[in-house]
Amino acid sequence: MRKKICPLSVCLPLVMVAFCQNIGKVESVNDKLNQFVNVRDFCISDDGDEMYFSIQSPFQEISQIAFMKRIKGHWSDPQLVSFSDKYSYLKPFLSPSQNKLFFVSNRPLLDFTDKAKDYDIWWVERKDKNSPWSKPVNIGKPVNSENNEFYPSLSSNNNLYFTSEAPNGVGKDDIFFCKWEGKYSPPTLLDTNINSTGEEFNAFISRNEDLLLFTKYNSEGGLGSGDLYIAKKEKGGAWSKAQNLGANINTKFMEYCPFYDEKNEILYFTSRRNSIQPRKFKNVADLQETILQSESGLSKIYKVEFKIK
């Protein structure tokens, strides 16, 4: 069978013909994010005027959600979300309505205790984009459990996809989904076309629930560390076998936390890619800028034109 060739880029051997994409140049999302040592977990609003992301300390003892807004064509400086406190917050995701922000946190369920718990999925709500966020609400059971839940992502019908360290999984980290029927049904483990005895996490679900992007860690046939994979929903509702996105996006370093802007066909993701080369520096400021720039081995957020066939 003759292989089909993408018009804008060559389909890589790791990507099946049916998953052929037009892939542009990988670029840094915004220079204002490069001031942070570890930044990850990105989402952007439908109108492109709000972005949310996580800022972490080098060893992740501190993790907080920040945001930027585009005002008169310019991005504001990063600010912490209003509900920020001493607990860890990460993995923000704007609902399809744009008026709920889902995230995960180890904050306690009750206000009268200050003991951190395992990671749960939470949400805050607002009337509109100019209104303040509410107090955080725990999504509760059956989604949350005594295990860690991470990386919420919702389709237009409110079906929820997330990562869990549940004992009924097939690996250490697995991808589950909960169907919305006025309330969430118990979690369903995605099959072995997605999950494996290894680690699968950071799943992004498309609005009409026909496309899944996620990370596999140290997978057989991968490029090294964490790689981004794609799967499509077939007729009948089953997921196709997930395919590696290939070397235009994945590297031997860690790629994770995908977010796909379907309207503008842009893939956002986090990477620890590293292209730094030793050289002579003009001064300390030059050295510092080089260390904090993109492709420095630090956790940074990138974007790429990504047209799915």
GICORPE-V926989 format. One record per pair of residues at least 12 apart in sequence whose ideal C-beta (glycine too) atoms are under 7 Angstrom apart, sorted by the first residue. I is the first residue (numbers start at 1). J is the second residue. Records with the same first field share a line. If there is no record, write none. Layout:
# GICORPE-V926989
I = J  J
This chain:
# GICORPE-V926989
3 = 17
4 = 17  20
6 = 20  21  22
7 = 22
8 = 22
9 = 22  23  248
12 = 246  247  248
14 = 244  246
15 = 243  244  245  246
16 = 243
19 = 230  243
20 = 309
21 = 306  307  308  309
22 = 307
23 = 248  249  304  305  306
24 = 304  305
25 = 304
26 = 249  302  304
27 = 302  303
28 = 294  300  302
29 = 42  268  301  302  303
30 = 75
32 = 68  75  77  78
33 = 53  300  301
34 = 292  293  294  300
35 = 292
36 = 55
37 = 58  298
38 = 56  57  58  298  299
39 = 53  54  55  299  300  301
40 = 53  54  56  257  270  299  301
41 = 53  54  90  91  92  257
42 = 257  259  268  270  301
43 = 92  93  94  259
44 = 261  268
45 = 94  98
46 = 98  263
48 = 70
49 = 69  70
50 = 67  69  129
51 = 67  68
52 = 65  67  92  94  101
53 = 66  301
54 = 90  91
63 = 88  89  90
64 = 80  84  89
65 = 81  89  90  92  103
66 = 78  79  80  81
67 = 79  81
81 = 133
82 = 132  133
83 = 124  133  135  136
87 = 105  106  107  116
88 = 105  106
89 = 103  105
90 = 103  104
91 = 103  104  150  151  152
93 = 152  153  154
95 = 154
96 = 154  156  207
98 = 129
99 = 125  126  128
100 = 123  125
101 = 123  124  133
102 = 121  123  152  154
103 = 122
104 = 119  120  121  122  149  150
105 = 119  120  122  136
106 = 118  119
107 = 136
109 = 138
118 = 146  147  148
119 = 148  149  150
120 = 138  144  149
121 = 139  143  144  149  152  162
122 = 136  137  138  139
123 = 137  139
124 = 136
142 = 184  186  187
143 = 160  178  184  187
145 = 166
147 = 164  165  166
148 = 165
149 = 162  164
150 = 162  163  201
151 = 163  201  202  203
153 = 203  204  205
154 = 205
155 = 205  206  207  208  209
156 = 207  208
157 = 180  209
158 = 180
159 = 177  179  180  209
160 = 177  178  180  184
161 = 175  177  203  205
162 = 176
163 = 175  201  202  203
164 = 176  187
168 = 189
169 = 189  195
170 = 192  195  196  197
171 = 195  196  197  198  199  200
172 = 199
173 = 199  200  201
174 = 189  195  200
175 = 190  194  195  200  201  203  214
176 = 188  189  190
177 = 190
190 = 239
191 = 239
193 = 231  239  240  241  242
194 = 212  231  239  242
198 = 216  217  218  219
199 = 217
200 = 214  216
201 = 214  215
202 = 214  215  256  257  258
204 = 258  259  260
206 = 260  262
207 = 262
209 = 233
210 = 232  233
211 = 232  308
212 = 231  239
213 = 228  230  258  260
214 = 229  258
215 = 227  228  255  256
216 = 229
221 = 244
222 = 244
223 = 247  250  251  252
224 = 252
225 = 252  253  254
226 = 254  255  256
227 = 244  250  255
228 = 245  249  250  255  258  269
229 = 242  243  244  245
230 = 242  243  245
249 = 304
251 = 271  273
253 = 271  272  273  274
254 = 271  272
255 = 269  271
256 = 269  270
257 = 269  270
260 = 306
265 = 305  306  307
266 = 303  305  306
267 = 303  304  306
268 = 301  303
269 = 302
270 = 299  301
271 = 300  302
272 = 297  298  299
273 = 295
274 = 295  296  297
275 = 295
276 = 290  296  297
